[in-house]
Amino acid sequence: MAADPHVISKREGLCIAVVLLGLLLLSAAVGAYGISVEELFQLIFSTEIVTNSTTHFVFWQLRLPRLLFALVIGAGLAVSGAT
């Protein structure tokens, strides 16, 4: 009996998740207003909220909504094209 070609292994799923996370971090950092990876981690995991900084605005108001929207749309397109 042949294996189902549409089933991925745990290793493949983990690799896809790691690549996706890396690409999300890269796309959040690159742009007209550059944000370093250190600044990204500070924005995401910091307990202090500094709402008057440009970096805070660019990440939370511009880049994160675009990233989440692109992620949801990409997932929808992948599911609609699945056989």
VENVEN-V584319 format. One record per backbone hydrogen bond with DSSP energy under -1.0 kcal/mol. NH is the residue of the N-H (numbers start at 1). CO is the residue of the C=O. Records with the same first field share a line. If there is no record, write none. Layout:
NH: CO ; CO
This chain:
7: 4
13: 9
14: 10
15: 11
16: 12
17: 13
18: 14
19: 15
20: 16
21: 17
22: 18
23: 19
24: 20
25: 21
26: 22
27: 23
28: 24
29: 25
30: 26
35: 29
40: 36
41: 37
42: 38
43: 39
44: 40
45: 41
46: 42
57: 53
58: 54
59: 55
60: 56
61: 57
63: 58
64: 59
66: 62
67: 63
68: 64
69: 65
70: 66
71: 67
72: 68
73: 69
74: 70
75: 71
76: 72
77: 73
78: 74
79: 75
80: 76
81: 77
